[in-house]
């Protein structure tokens, strides 16, 4: 099926969403409002792997995956990526350690531990530092009093196997939860039957680029191994007071990244959360919460599986670490007819890294890749929400004081910023409402953008400065307009946005350094659900974004913003029968990359469309069997473009390697719930 057929089908689906039969909508697991989209059943529905990015790109039209490996992939939300998107886990934060985005924040969150995911589009979040153009807020499972749990066994193509369990229970004083999973896979094959190592070999010149290819002894090695553990304890101190303790640990080993010069030998992360909640303190405090979080990521990456490690420098490594710890105080109460929240948060983020040669035998330390950079933030905020007849108005205001402090001779940088938003609804009737939002948000440069240094294997110098310590913070001035409908048998949302990005941080491959530029980003989104009968319904959406720099970067001509995906559409056809059988056919499609940043390494990518099928059946008292096929027609296609702020492998002709997506993937899952 051509991509345009899929997009037309999605448009026709959205057009008929105004119908109004008396049908219940309780089965919908993706709920969309003006500001956010909530996905409520990732743990139960996404059985293919632990990859949250891959799960979200199927469910949310404005989310696109950035493929780097068989797992641990990144996301693009409405044309924005990296630190332009805020990732929040149980009100805490975690940052990947790899400057090449091998381990984005979403890779440290395992799908089988997730309760729900809230995707916020736009600058409409003042509670969390750094929400520039959107946020992904993940809530993991919570312990309950009644004893319950599940066990899952999963197998799939290319030697994929996974096992996981979950157990929760307690009483009115204490509740606890334990969960763990382990999974591994061989290298996936694209639609042409080529493994990841074969894709790399085909994309590179056998003579000039052979060092980037895998050694013959490593050519068929596994793609990754990953284990995770989650534990939580909730203690009722008093009737109105609760202490919440949480820990999540992830251990990934030998993760292959064929389109980059190195692979991850390990990728270990730990996330700790402590929260104390007091309810009903008085007229001006319905709920008061204190929270502390701490996360750490260790990420050594090397070329030890590549032929380059046979050279005089031996195995070359970049050993990275990332930590962040923070505290929050938040108070919620009702003032008149308004819901009010205010709070304060403080955090310290550290990013550090060093190059080594002969890492596998006798490690010799070279220059710093990132010079032990601290980013300190203190922020205060307040927000309120109130209804005035048919109008509903909400708004928020935030002040941030941020300091970036490198340990070397690079200059410190201090930022003081005010951000905020106003958002309004007009309820035309019980089913239809219009909305408009205005917002300003900021995010400061990260340590890679401000202090990253190119490796120097001789160890003679500190290396060439790729980062720019004089970068300004990015400001986003955004407007959103739209209409939202909620009928007895259908929901829909249509939305347009326009974003002015001042001092947007981009990479200039001509100057070989990051710089600020002004840009515009705009787009349109359409999504909805339509119940044909009680058992049969359609859901889907379509999203399009376009981004332009106001002027070309120094020494360049192209004004296209990088990493702006073309039009993307999702359409799901669902059948649920008697709560024991569910069937789903899904089309995910994308247009051709016709607008891309040629001056900074991007290239044309063809349009594509894939069909996924899944069936789930309760076979006996708590036992469920799931069968699925992704990419039914075994298409060969690529999603991720090759923006040069990432270090990617070049082919023999100079073109940067495009990593193809997996071909036809078949899986089976057996689960037991009690």
C-alpha positions in Angstrom: 0.0 0.0 0.0 1.4 3.4 -0.9 1.8 6.0 1.8 -0.7 8.4 0.2 -3.4 5.8 0.4 -2.8 5.4 4.1 -2.9 9.2 4.6 -6.2 9.5 2.7 -7.7 6.7 4.8 -6.8 8.5 7.9 -8.3 11.7 6.6 -11.6 10.0 5.7 -11.6 8.4 9.2 -11.3 11.7 10.9 -14.0 13.3 8.7 -16.7 10.8 9.8 -15.9 11.3 13.5 -18.9 13.7 13.9 -21.4 10.8 13.9 -23.3 10.2 17.2 -24.6 6.8 18.0 -25.0 5.6 21.6 -21.8 3.6 22.1 -19.5 3.4 25.1 -15.9 4.6 24.8 -14.4 2.8 27.8 -12.2 0.6 25.6 -10.1 3.5 24.3 -6.5 3.3 25.6 -5.2 6.5 23.9 -7.0 9.6 25.1 -6.2 12.9 23.6 -7.0 16.5 24.8 -5.9 19.9 23.6 -2.5 19.9 25.4 -1.7 16.2 25.9 -2.2 12.7 24.7 -2.4 10.0 27.4 -1.4 6.4 26.5 -2.7 4.1 29.2 -1.8 0.5 28.3 1.8 0.4 27.0 2.7 -2.3 29.5 -0.1 -4.5 28.5 -0.1 -3.9 24.8 3.5 -3.3 23.7 5.0 -6.8 24.0 7.7 -6.6 21.3 10.5 -5.1 23.4 11.3 -2.8 26.2 11.7 0.2 23.8 9.3 3.0 24.9 10.2 5.1 21.8 9.0 2.3 19.5 5.8 2.0 21.5 5.0 5.7 21.4 5.6 6.1 17.7 2.8 3.6 17.0 0.3 5.3 19.3 1.0 9.1 18.9 1.0 10.6 15.3 3.3 13.5 16.4 5.9 11.1 17.7 8.6 9.7 15.4 11.3 7.2 16.3 15.0 8.0 15.7 16.4 4.5 15.0 19.9 3.8 16.3 19.8 0.1 17.2 17.6 -2.9 17.9 16.6 -1.1 21.2 17.3 2.1 23.0 16.0 4.4 20.3 15.2 8.1 20.6 12.0 10.1 19.8 11.2 13.2 17.9 8.1 15.0 19.1 6.5 17.6 16.7 9.8 18.1 15.0 11.8 18.5 18.2 14.3 16.2 19.8 17.0 15.8 22.5 16.8 18.3 25.3 14.1 20.2 23.4 11.8 17.5 24.8 11.6 17.0 28.6 11.5 13.4 29.9 10.0 13.0 33.4 9.8 9.6 35.2 7.6 9.5 38.3 8.3 13.3 38.7 12.0 12.7 38.5 14.6 13.0 35.7 17.1 10.8 34.1 19.6 11.8 31.3 21.5 9.6 29.0 25.3 9.7 29.3 26.1 9.3 25.6 26.7 12.5 23.6 25.8 10.5 20.5 22.3 9.6 21.9 22.9 5.9 22.2 21.1 5.9 25.5 18.4 8.6 25.4 16.3 9.0 28.6 13.4 6.9 27.2 15.8 4.0 26.8 16.1 3.7 30.6 12.3 3.3 31.1 11.1 -0.3 30.5 7.7 -0.7 28.9 6.5 -3.5 31.2 7.0 -1.2 34.2 4.8 1.6 32.8 1.3 2.5 34.1 0.7 5.4 31.6 2.5 8.0 29.5 1.4 11.6 29.1 2.7 13.3 26.0 2.5 17.1 26.3 2.7 19.1 23.1 3.9 22.7 23.4 5.3 24.9 26.2 2.4 24.3 28.6 4.2 22.9 31.5 5.7 25.2 34.2 6.2 22.4 36.9 9.4 21.0 35.3 12.6 22.8 34.3 13.4 22.7 30.6 10.1 21.9 28.8 10.8 23.8 25.6 8.5 22.3 23.0 7.0 19.3 24.7 7.3 16.7 27.5 6.9 13.0 27.9 5.8 12.2 31.5 6.0 8.6 32.4 4.2 7.1 35.5 5.3 3.6 36.4 3.1 1.0 38.2 2.0 1.7 41.7 1.7 -0.9 44.5 -1.8 -1.9 45.6 -3.3 -3.6 48.7 -4.8 -6.6 47.0 -2.3 -9.3 46.0 -1.9 -9.5 42.2 0.8 -10.0 39.6 1.7 -11.4 36.2 4.3 -13.4 34.4 5.1 -12.9 30.7 7.1 -15.1 28.3 7.8 -13.6 24.9 9.5 -15.0 21.8 10.0 -13.4 18.4 11.9 -13.3 15.1 15.7 -13.1 15.1 16.1 -15.0 18.3 14.2 -12.5 20.5 13.2 -13.8 23.9 12.0 -12.0 27.0 10.8 -13.0 30.4 9.2 -10.7 33.0 7.2 -10.8 36.2 5.3 -8.3 38.4 4.0 -8.8 42.0 2.2 -6.3 44.2 0.3 -6.5 47.5 0.0 -5.2 51.0 -2.5 -3.9 53.5 -3.8 -0.5 54.7 -0.4 0.3 56.3 2.1 -0.8 53.7 2.1 -1.7 50.1 4.9 -3.1 48.0 5.7 -3.9 44.4 8.4 -5.9 42.7 9.1 -6.3 39.0 11.9 -7.6 36.8 12.6 -8.5 33.2 15.3 -9.9 31.0 15.5 -9.9 27.2 17.9 -10.4 24.4 17.9 -10.6 20.7 20.1 -11.4 17.6 20.5 -8.7 15.0 17.3 -7.8 13.2 17.1 -8.1 9.5 15.7 -5.4 7.2 13.2 -6.2 4.4 16.0 -7.3 2.1 17.2 -9.8 4.7 20.3 -8.0 5.7 21.4 -8.0 9.3 22.6 -4.9 11.1 26.3 -5.9 10.4 25.5 -6.6 6.7 23.8 -3.2 6.4 27.0 -1.6 7.7 29.2 -3.6 5.3 27.0 -2.7 2.3 26.9 1.0 3.2 30.7 1.4 3.6 33.6 1.1 1.1 35.5 -2.2 1.6 38.9 -0.4 1.3 38.7 3.1 2.8 36.0 2.4 5.4 36.7 -1.2 6.3 37.9 -0.2 9.8 34.3 0.8 10.7 32.9 -2.6 9.8 32.5 -5.4 12.3 35.3 -8.0 12.7 34.5 -11.4 11.1 34.5 -12.9 14.6 31.9 -10.4 15.7 29.8 -10.2 12.6 27.0 -12.4 13.9 27.0 -11.4 17.6 23.8 -10.7 19.5 22.3 -7.2 19.1 21.8 -6.6 22.8 21.0 -8.0 26.3 19.0 -6.1 28.8 17.7 -6.7 32.3 15.7 -4.4 34.6 14.4 -4.3 38.1 11.8 -2.1 39.8 10.8 -2.0 43.5 8.4 0.3 45.3 7.2 0.6 48.9 4.3 2.9 50.0 3.9 3.4 53.7 0.9 5.1 55.3 2.4 7.0 58.2 -1.0 8.4 59.2 -4.4 8.6 57.6 -3.4 11.7 55.7 0.4 11.1 55.3 2.2 8.7 53.0 5.8 7.9 52.3 6.7 6.6 48.8 10.0 4.9 48.0 11.0 3.7 44.5 13.9 2.3 42.7 14.4 1.3 39.0 17.6 -0.3 37.7 18.6 -1.2 34.1 21.6 -3.2 32.9 22.2 -3.3 29.2 25.2 -5.2 27.7 26.8 -5.3 24.3 24.3 -3.1 22.4 25.2 -2.8 18.8 24.9 0.6 17.0 26.0 -0.2 13.4 25.5 3.3 12.0 28.0 4.8 14.5 31.7 4.0 14.9 31.3 2.6 18.4 29.0 0.2 20.3 27.9 0.3 23.9 29.8 -2.3 26.0 27.4 -1.6 28.8 24.7 0.9 29.7 23.8 0.8 33.4 21.3 3.2 35.0 19.7 3.6 38.5 16.8 5.9 39.4 15.8 6.5 43.0 12.6 8.4 44.1 11.5 9.4 47.6 8.2 11.3 48.1 6.3 12.3 51.2 2.7 13.4 50.8 0.5 15.2 53.4 -3.2 15.8 52.7 -5.7 18.1 54.3 -3.4 20.5 56.2 -5.8 23.3 56.0 -7.6 25.9 53.9 -4.6 26.6 51.8 -3.1 23.1 51.5 -5.2 20.2 50.2 -2.1 18.3 49.2 1.5 19.0 50.1 4.3 16.9 48.7 8.1 16.7 49.2 10.2 14.8 46.7 13.8 13.8 46.2 15.2 12.0 43.2 18.6 10.8 42.1 19.6 9.1 38.8 22.9 7.9 37.4 23.9 6.4 34.0 27.3 4.8 33.2 28.0 4.3 29.5 31.3 3.1 28.2 31.3 2.8 24.3 34.2 1.3 22.3 35.2 0.1 18.8 36.3 -3.3 20.1 34.0 -5.2 17.8 35.1 -3.2 14.8 38.1 -3.8 12.6 39.5 -0.4 13.7 40.5 -1.9 17.0 43.2 -3.9 15.2 45.1 -0.6 14.6 48.0 0.8 16.7 45.6 2.6 19.1 43.9 -0.7 19.9 40.4 -0.5 21.3 39.4 3.2 21.5 36.8 4.0 24.2 34.7 7.0 25.3 33.7 6.4 28.9 30.7 8.6 29.8 28.7 9.2 33.0 25.6 11.2 33.7 24.0 12.0 37.1 21.2 14.3 38.2 19.7 14.8 41.6 16.9 17.2 42.6 14.3 18.1 45.1 10.7 19.4 44.7 8.1 20.9 47.0 4.6 21.3 45.7 1.4 22.5 47.3 -2.2 22.1 45.8 -5.3 23.8 47.1 -8.7 25.3 46.1 -8.9 29.1 46.2 -12.5 30.2 45.6 -13.4 28.4 42.4 -9.9 28.0 41.2 -7.5 25.1 41.4 -4.1 26.4 42.4 -0.6 24.8 42.5 2.7 26.3 43.3 6.1 24.9 44.1 9.9 25.1 44.0 12.5 22.7 42.5 16.2 22.5 42.5 18.5 20.2 40.6 22.2 19.5 39.8 23.0 17.7 36.5 26.6 16.4 35.9 28.0 15.2 32.6 31.5 13.8 32.4 33.5 11.7 29.9 37.0 10.7 28.8 38.6 9.1 25.8 40.9 6.0 26.2 43.1 4.0 23.8 44.2 0.4 24.3 41.1 0.2 26.5 40.7 -3.7 26.3 44.3 -4.4 27.3 46.1 -1.5 29.1 43.9 1.5 29.2 45.7 4.8 28.5 43.7 7.9 29.4 43.5 10.6 26.8 41.6 14.0 26.7 38.2 14.7 28.2 35.3 14.3 25.8 33.1 16.4 28.1 34.9 18.2 30.9 32.9 17.3 34.0 30.2 19.9 33.6 27.6 20.8 36.2 24.3 22.4 35.4 22.6 23.8 38.5 19.0 25.0 38.4 16.6 26.7 40.9 13.1 27.3 39.8 9.8 28.5 41.3 6.4 28.3 39.7 2.7 28.8 40.2 -0.3 27.8 38.1 -4.1 28.0 38.3 -7.2 26.8 36.6 -10.8 28.1 36.7 -14.1 27.9 34.8 -16.2 30.9 33.9 -19.5 29.6 32.5 -18.6 28.2 29.1 -15.0 29.4 29.4 -12.2 27.4 31.0 -9.0 29.3 31.7 -5.6 28.0 32.9 -2.2 29.6 33.2 1.2 29.3 34.8 4.3 31.3 35.5 7.9 30.2 36.2 11.2 31.7 37.1 14.5 29.9 36.6 18.1 30.6 37.7 20.6 28.3 36.0 24.3 28.1 36.0 26.5 25.9 33.8 29.9 25.3 35.4 32.6 23.2 33.6 35.6 22.0 35.5 38.2 23.1 32.9 39.1 26.6 31.7 35.9 27.1 29.7 33.9 30.0 31.0 30.9 29.6 33.3 27.5 30.7 32.0 24.5 32.0 34.0 20.9 32.3 32.8 17.9 34.0 34.4 14.5 33.3 32.7 10.8 33.8 33.0 8.4 31.5 31.2 4.7 30.9 31.3 1.5 30.2 29.4 -2.2 30.9 29.1 -4.6 28.3 27.8 -8.4 28.7 27.3 -11.3 26.5 26.3 -14.7 27.6 25.0 -17.4 24.9 25.4 -19.8 25.4 22.6 -21.9 22.6 24.0 -21.5 19.4 25.9 -19.7 17.7 23.0 -17.7 20.4 21.2 -15.1 22.9 22.5 -12.5 25.2 21.0 -9.2 26.0 22.5 -6.3 28.4 22.2 -2.9 28.5 23.9 -0.1 31.1 24.2 3.2 30.2 25.8 6.8 31.0 26.3 9.3 28.4 27.4 13.1 28.1 27.7 15.8 25.5 27.8 19.5 26.0 28.4 22.3 24.4 26.4 23.5 20.9 27.5 27.1 20.1 28.2 27.6 18.5 24.7 26.3 21.7 23.0 28.5 23.9 25.1 31.6 22.0 26.0 32.0 18.8 23.8 35.5 18.2 22.4 36.6 16.1 19.5 38.8 13.2 20.4 42.5 13.4 20.1 44.0 9.9 20.2 47.5 11.3 20.7 46.6 12.7 24.0 48.7 15.8 23.2 45.9 18.4 23.4 42.5 18.8 24.9 41.0 18.3 21.4 39.1 20.7 19.1 36.1 22.4 20.8 32.9 21.2 19.1 30.7 22.7 21.8 30.2 26.5 22.1 30.4 27.8 25.7 28.9 31.1 24.7 25.5 29.7 23.6 22.4 31.5 24.7 19.4 29.7 26.0 16.6 28.8 23.5 13.3 30.6 23.8 10.1 29.2 22.3 7.1 31.6 21.7 4.2 29.4 20.6 0.5 29.6 19.7 -1.8 26.6 19.5 -5.4 26.7 18.1 -7.9 23.9 17.7 -11.2 22.2 18.2 -12.0 19.1 20.3 -15.0 16.9 20.1 -16.2 14.2 22.5 -19.3 12.3 21.4 -21.0 9.1 22.5 -19.3 7.1 19.8 -16.5 9.2 18.7 -13.7 11.7 19.7 -11.6 13.9 17.6 -9.1 16.7 17.9 -7.8 19.1 15.2 -5.0 21.4 16.0 -2.5 23.9 14.4 0.5 25.4 16.1 3.1 28.1 15.2 6.3 28.3 17.1 9.0 31.1 17.0 12.3 29.7 18.2 14.7 32.4 19.3 18.4 31.4 19.7 17.5 27.8 18.7 20.6 25.6 19.1 21.8 23.9 15.9 25.0 22.3 14.7 26.9 24.1 11.9 28.9 21.4 10.1 30.8 24.0 8.1 32.1 25.7 11.2 32.1 22.4 13.1 30.5 23.9 16.1 27.1 24.5 17.7 25.5 28.0 17.3 22.3 29.9 18.0 19.9 30.8 15.2 16.3 32.1 15.0 13.8 29.8 13.4 10.1 29.1 12.8 8.3 25.8 13.3 4.6 25.1 12.5 2.3 22.2 11.9 -1.1 20.6 12.0 -2.4 17.5 13.8 -5.6 15.5 13.5 -6.6 12.5 15.6 -9.6 10.7 16.7 -11.5 7.5 17.5 -14.8 6.2 16.0 -16.8 3.3 17.3 -18.7 1.6 14.5 -20.3 -0.9 16.9 -19.7 -1.8 20.6 -16.9 -4.2 19.5 -15.5 -2.6 16.4 -13.8 0.8 16.3 -11.2 2.8 14.4 -8.5 5.1 15.8 -5.8 7.1 14.2 -4.3 10.4 13.4 -2.1 12.4 11.1 0.6 15.0 11.9 2.7 17.4 9.7 5.4 19.8 10.7 7.7 22.2 8.8 10.6 24.1 10.2 12.7 27.0 8.7 15.7 28.9 9.9 15.2 32.7 9.5 18.6 32.9 7.8 21.2 30.3 6.7 23.9 29.4 9.1 27.4 31.0 8.6 28.9 29.6 5.4 25.7 27.8 4.4 22.7 28.2 2.1 20.0 25.8 3.3 17.3 27.2 5.6 15.5 24.0 6.4 15.5 23.0 10.1 17.0 19.6 10.7 15.2 16.6 12.1 11.7 17.7 11.0 10.0 14.5 9.9 7.5 14.6 6.9 3.8 13.9 7.3 3.1 10.8 9.3 -0.2 8.9 9.7 -1.4 6.1 12.0 -4.6 4.2 11.5 -5.8 1.3 13.7 -8.7 -1.1 13.0 -9.8 -2.8 16.3 -12.2 -5.5 17.2 -12.9 -6.5 20.8 -15.2 -9.4 21.6 -16.6 -10.3 25.0 -13.5 -9.1 26.8 -11.7 -12.4 25.8 -10.6 -11.7 22.3 -9.1 -8.6 20.7 -7.8 -8.1 17.1 -6.0 -5.1 15.7 -4.8 -4.2 12.2 -2.6 -1.1 12.1 -1.1 1.1 9.3 1.7 3.4 10.1 2.9 5.6 7.1 5.1 8.5 6.3 5.6 10.8 3.4 8.9 11.4 1.6 11.6 13.7 3.2 11.3 16.5 0.7 12.5 19.2 3.1 15.8 18.5 4.9 19.0 20.2 5.9 21.5 19.2 3.2 24.2 21.6 4.5 24.3 19.7 7.7 24.2 16.1 6.6 20.6 15.2 6.0 19.4 13.4 2.9 16.3 12.4 1.0 14.4 9.4 2.4 11.6 7.7 0.5 8.0 7.5 1.7 6.9 4.3 3.4 4.0 2.5 4.9 3.8 -0.7 7.0 1.0 -2.9 8.2 1.0 -4.5 11.7 -1.3 -7.2 12.9 -2.0 -8.4 16.5 -4.4 -10.9 18.1 -4.9 -11.4 21.8 -7.0 -14.2 23.3 -7.8 -15.3 26.9 -7.2 -19.1 26.7 -7.9 -20.1 30.3 -8.5 -18.3 33.6 -5.8 -15.6 33.6 -3.8 -17.0 30.8 -3.6 -14.8 27.7 -1.9 -15.6 24.4 -0.8 -12.8 22.0 0.3 -13.3 18.4 1.6 -10.5 16.2 3.3 -9.6 13.0 4.9 -6.2 12.4 5.7 -5.1 8.9 3.6 -7.8 7.4 4.7 -7.2 3.8 8.5 -7.1 4.8 9.1 -3.6 3.5 12.6 -2.2 3.3 12.6 1.4 4.6 14.4 3.9 6.8 12.9 6.4 9.2 15.9 8.3 10.8 17.7 11.0 8.9 21.4 11.7 9.3 21.8 15.2 10.9 25.5 15.8 11.5 25.3 16.6 15.2 25.5 12.9 15.6 28.7 11.0 14.7 27.6 8.5 12.1 29.4 6.2 9.6 29.9 7.5 6.1 29.9 5.2 3.1 32.5 4.9 0.4 30.8 7.7 -1.7 30.7 10.1 1.3 27.0 9.5 2.0 26.1 8.9 5.6 24.7 5.5 6.3 20.9 5.2 6.6 20.0 2.5 9.0 17.0 0.5 7.7 14.1 -0.5 10.0 13.4 -4.1 10.9 11.7 -6.3 8.2 8.8 -8.7 9.0 8.8 -9.5 12.7 6.6 -12.2 14.2 6.2 -12.7 17.9 4.2 -14.7 20.5 3.6 -13.9 24.1 2.1 -16.0 26.9 1.1 -14.2 30.1 -0.5 -15.2 33.3 -2.3 -12.7 35.6 -3.5 -13.4 39.1 
